[in-house]
Amino acid sequence: MDRHETISNQIERERLELYHLVGQYGLPHRKVIAQSLIVDKLINEYNVIKYGKKENSSRLVR
């Protein structure tokens, strides 16, 4: 399995955990926010591998 597939699988596992935590604690809970940050980090890593660079977040905000 290559790094792209590995991160993709990690994202899916962590996303399922996020859904579980939201159901258990609700959106504003610190555990949910921490898990969301984990998912975000993995998605960013996936994008770096897939597209070869980090997305400039300042371009996303207008």
DSSP file (Angstrom, degrees, kcal/mol; ACC not computed):
  #  RESIDUE AA STRUCTURE BP1 BP2  ACC     N-H-->O    O-->H-N    N-H-->O    O-->H-N    TCO  KAPPA ALPHA  PHI   PSI    X-CA   Y-CA   Z-CA
    1    1 A M              0   0    0      0, 0.0     2,-0.1     0, 0.0     0, 0.0   0.000 360.0 360.0 360.0 131.9    0.0    0.0    0.0
    2    2 A D     >  -     0   0    0      1,-0.1     4,-2.3     4,-0.0     3,-0.2  -0.316 360.0-100.3 -84.3 171.9    1.4    3.4   -0.9
    3    3 A R  H  > S+     0   0    0      1,-0.2     4,-2.6     2,-0.2     5,-0.3   0.847 120.9  58.2 -61.5 -36.4    1.5    6.5    1.3
    4    4 A H  H  > S+     0   0    0      1,-0.2     4,-2.0     2,-0.2    -1,-0.2   0.932 110.5  42.0 -59.0 -48.2   -1.5    8.0   -0.6
    5    5 A E  H  > S+     0   0    0      2,-0.2     4,-2.4     1,-0.2    -2,-0.2   0.878 112.4  54.9 -67.9 -38.2   -3.7    4.9    0.3
    6    6 A T  H  X S+     0   0    0     -4,-2.3     4,-2.3     2,-0.2    -2,-0.2   0.937 111.1  43.4 -61.5 -48.0   -2.4    4.8    3.8
    7    7 A I  H  X S+     0   0    0     -4,-2.6     4,-2.9     1,-0.2    -1,-0.2   0.894 111.1  55.6 -65.8 -39.0   -3.3    8.4    4.5
    8    8 A S  H  X S+     0   0    0     -4,-2.0     4,-1.9    -5,-0.3    -1,-0.2   0.913 109.9  46.1 -59.0 -42.9   -6.7    7.9    2.8
    9    9 A N  H  X S+     0   0    0     -4,-2.4     4,-2.3     2,-0.2    -2,-0.2   0.894 111.7  51.5 -66.7 -40.5   -7.4    4.9    5.1
   10   10 A Q  H  X S+     0   0    0     -4,-2.3     4,-2.9     2,-0.2     5,-0.3   0.911 107.8  52.9 -61.9 -42.8   -6.3    6.9    8.2
   11   11 A I  H  X S+     0   0    0     -4,-2.9     4,-2.6     1,-0.2    -1,-0.2   0.933 109.6  48.5 -58.5 -46.1   -8.6    9.8    7.2
   12   12 A E  H  X S+     0   0    0     -4,-1.9     4,-2.1     2,-0.2    -1,-0.2   0.916 112.7  47.3 -63.5 -43.3  -11.5    7.4    7.0
   13   13 A R  H  X S+     0   0    0     -4,-2.3     4,-1.9     1,-0.2    -2,-0.2   0.935 115.4  45.0 -62.2 -46.2  -10.8    5.8   10.4
   14   14 A E  H  X S+     0   0    0     -4,-2.9     4,-2.1     1,-0.2    -2,-0.2   0.844 110.9  54.1 -68.9 -32.9  -10.3    9.2   12.1
   15   15 A R  H  X S+     0   0    0     -4,-2.6     4,-2.4    -5,-0.3    -1,-0.2   0.902 107.3  50.7 -66.9 -40.7  -13.4   10.6   10.4
   16   16 A L  H  X S+     0   0    0     -4,-2.1     4,-2.1     2,-0.2    -2,-0.2   0.899 110.0  50.3 -62.5 -40.0  -15.5    7.7   11.7
   17   17 A E  H  X S+     0   0    0     -4,-1.9     4,-2.6     2,-0.2    -2,-0.2   0.898 108.3  53.4 -63.5 -39.8  -14.1    8.4   15.2
   18   18 A L  H  X S+     0   0    0     -4,-2.1     4,-2.5     2,-0.2    -2,-0.2   0.933 108.3  49.0 -59.6 -46.7  -15.1   12.1   14.7
   19   19 A Y  H  X S+     0   0    0     -4,-2.4     4,-2.1     1,-0.2    -1,-0.2   0.902 111.0  50.9 -59.7 -41.2  -18.6   11.1   13.9
   20   20 A H  H  X S+     0   0    0     -4,-2.1     4,-1.9     1,-0.2    -1,-0.2   0.928 110.9  47.8 -61.8 -46.0  -18.8    8.8   16.9
   21   21 A L  H  X>S+     0   0    0     -4,-2.6     4,-3.3     1,-0.2     5,-0.7   0.878 109.0  53.5 -65.4 -38.3  -17.5   11.6   19.2
   22   22 A V  H  X5S+     0   0    0     -4,-2.5     4,-1.8     1,-0.2    -1,-0.2   0.927 110.5  47.6 -61.1 -43.9  -20.0   14.1   17.8
   23   23 A G  H  <5S+     0   0    0     -4,-2.1    -1,-0.2    -5,-0.2    -2,-0.2   0.850 118.4  41.4 -64.2 -34.2  -22.8   11.7   18.5
   24   24 A Q  H  <5S+     0   0    0     -4,-1.9    -2,-0.2    -5,-0.2    -1,-0.2   0.891 134.7  11.9 -81.3 -41.8  -21.5   11.1   22.0
   25   25 A Y  H  <5S-     0   0    0     -4,-3.3    -3,-0.2    -5,-0.1    -2,-0.2   0.653  99.0-118.2-114.8 -21.1  -20.6   14.7   23.1
   26   26 A G    ><< -     0   0    0     -4,-1.8     3,-1.2    -5,-0.7     6,-0.2  -0.120  41.1 -68.3  91.5 162.7  -22.0   17.1   20.5
   27   27 A L  T 3  S+     0   0    0      1,-0.2    -1,-0.1     5,-0.1     6,-0.1   0.856 123.6  53.6 -60.2 -43.4  -20.1   19.5   18.3
   28   28 A P  T 3  S+     0   0    0      0, 0.0    -1,-0.2     0, 0.0    -2,-0.1   0.478  79.6 117.8 -79.7   3.3  -18.7   22.1   20.7
   29   29 A H  S <> S-     0   0    0     -3,-1.2     4,-2.2     1,-0.1     3,-0.4  -0.390  70.8-126.2 -72.3 145.8  -16.9   19.5   23.0
   30   30 A R  H  > S+     0   0    0      1,-0.2     4,-2.5     2,-0.2     5,-0.2   0.829 109.4  55.4 -61.3 -34.2  -13.2   19.7   23.3
   31   31 A K  H  > S+     0   0    0      2,-0.2     4,-2.1     1,-0.2    -1,-0.2   0.882 108.5  48.5 -66.2 -37.4  -12.7   16.0   22.3
   32   32 A V  H  > S+     0   0    0     -3,-0.4     4,-2.4    -6,-0.2    -2,-0.2   0.918 112.1  48.2 -67.5 -44.2  -14.7   16.6   19.1
   33   33 A I  H  X S+     0   0    0     -4,-2.2     4,-1.9     2,-0.2    -2,-0.2   0.916 111.4  50.2 -63.6 -42.7  -12.6   19.7   18.2
   34   34 A A  H  X S+     0   0    0     -4,-2.5     4,-1.5     1,-0.2    -1,-0.2   0.906 112.0  47.8 -62.3 -41.6   -9.4   17.8   18.9
   35   35 A Q  H  X S+     0   0    0     -4,-2.1     4,-2.3     1,-0.2    -1,-0.2   0.879 108.0  55.5 -67.2 -37.5  -10.5   15.0   16.6
   36   36 A S  H  X S+     0   0    0     -4,-2.4     4,-2.7     1,-0.2    -1,-0.2   0.885 105.3  52.8 -61.2 -38.8  -11.5   17.4   13.9
   37   37 A L  H  X S+     0   0    0     -4,-1.9     4,-2.4     2,-0.2    -1,-0.2   0.867 107.1  52.5 -64.8 -36.2   -8.0   18.9   14.0
   38   38 A I  H  X S+     0   0    0     -4,-1.5     4,-2.2     2,-0.2    -2,-0.2   0.935 110.9  46.6 -63.5 -46.5   -6.5   15.4   13.5
   39   39 A V  H  X S+     0   0    0     -4,-2.3     4,-2.5     1,-0.2    -2,-0.2   0.924 111.9  51.2 -62.0 -44.8   -8.8   14.8   10.5
   40   40 A D  H  X S+     0   0    0     -4,-2.7     4,-2.5     1,-0.2    -1,-0.2   0.915 109.0  50.9 -58.6 -44.3   -7.8   18.3    9.1
   41   41 A K  H  X S+     0   0    0     -4,-2.4     4,-2.3     1,-0.2    -1,-0.2   0.911 111.1  48.0 -61.4 -43.1   -4.1   17.5    9.5
   42   42 A L  H  X S+     0   0    0     -4,-2.2     4,-2.6     2,-0.2    -1,-0.2   0.898 110.7  51.1 -65.7 -39.8   -4.5   14.2    7.7
   43   43 A I  H  X S+     0   0    0     -4,-2.5     4,-2.4     2,-0.2    -2,-0.2   0.913 110.4  49.6 -63.6 -41.5   -6.4   15.8    4.9
   44   44 A N  H  X S+     0   0    0     -4,-2.5     4,-2.1     2,-0.2    -2,-0.2   0.915 111.3  48.9 -62.1 -42.5   -3.7   18.5    4.5
   45   45 A E  H  X S+     0   0    0     -4,-2.3     4,-2.2     2,-0.2    -2,-0.2   0.906 110.0  52.1 -63.0 -41.7   -1.0   15.8    4.4
   46   46 A Y  H  X S+     0   0    0     -4,-2.6     4,-2.9     1,-0.2     5,-0.2   0.918 109.2  49.8 -58.8 -45.4   -3.1   13.9    1.8
   47   47 A N  H  X S+     0   0    0     -4,-2.4     4,-3.1     1,-0.2     6,-0.5   0.873 107.9  53.2 -64.7 -37.2   -3.3   17.1   -0.4
   48   48 A V  H  X S+     0   0    0     -4,-2.1     4,-1.8     2,-0.2    -1,-0.2   0.925 113.5  43.3 -62.5 -43.8    0.5   17.6   -0.1
   49   49 A I  H  < S+     0   0    0     -4,-2.2    -2,-0.2     2,-0.2    -1,-0.2   0.927 119.9  41.9 -67.2 -44.8    1.1   14.1   -1.3
   50   50 A K  H  < S+     0   0    0     -4,-2.9    -2,-0.2    -5,-0.2    -3,-0.2   0.902 130.4  23.8 -71.7 -41.2   -1.5   14.2   -4.1
   51   51 A Y  H  < S-     0   0    0     -4,-3.1    -3,-0.2    -5,-0.2    -2,-0.2   0.517  99.2-124.3-107.7  -7.7   -0.8   17.8   -5.3
   52   52 A G  S  < S+     0   0    0     -4,-1.8     2,-0.3    -5,-0.4    -4,-0.2   0.521  79.6  56.3  81.2   5.9    2.8   18.2   -4.3
   53   53 A K  S    S-     0   0    0     -6,-0.5     2,-0.3     0, 0.0    -2,-0.2  -0.989  84.4 -96.8-160.0 161.5    2.3   21.4   -2.2
   54   54 A K        -     0   0    0     -2,-0.3     2,-0.4    -3,-0.1    -9,-0.1  -0.603  41.0-114.7 -81.1 143.5    0.4   22.9    0.6
   55   55 A E        -     0   0    0     -2,-0.3     2,-0.8   -11,-0.1    -1,-0.1  -0.626  28.1-121.4 -74.8 131.7   -2.7   24.9   -0.1
   56   56 A N    >>  -     0   0    0     -2,-0.4     3,-1.7     1,-0.2     4,-0.5  -0.671  19.4-155.9 -77.1 110.5   -2.2   28.6    0.8
   57   57 A S  H >> S+     0   0    0     -2,-0.8     3,-0.9     1,-0.3     4,-0.8   0.757  88.3  67.3 -63.6 -24.1   -5.0   29.1    3.3
   58   58 A S  H 34 S+     0   0    0      1,-0.3    -1,-0.3     2,-0.2     3,-0.2   0.779  94.3  59.0 -67.4 -23.5   -5.1   32.9    2.7
   59   59 A R  H <4 S+     0   0    0     -3,-1.7    -1,-0.3     1,-0.2    -2,-0.2   0.748  99.8  58.0 -73.1 -22.2   -6.3   32.1   -0.8
   60   60 A L  H << S+     0   0    0     -3,-0.9     2,-0.5    -4,-0.5    -1,-0.2   0.766  95.5  70.9 -79.9 -25.3   -9.4   30.4    0.6
   61   61 A V     <        0   0    0     -4,-0.8    -1,-0.0    -3,-0.2     0, 0.0  -0.800 360.0 360.0 -97.6 130.2  -10.6   33.4    2.6
   62   62 A R              0   0    0     -2,-0.5    -1,-0.1     0, 0.0    -4,-0.0   0.358 360.0 360.0-125.7 360.0  -12.0   36.3    0.6
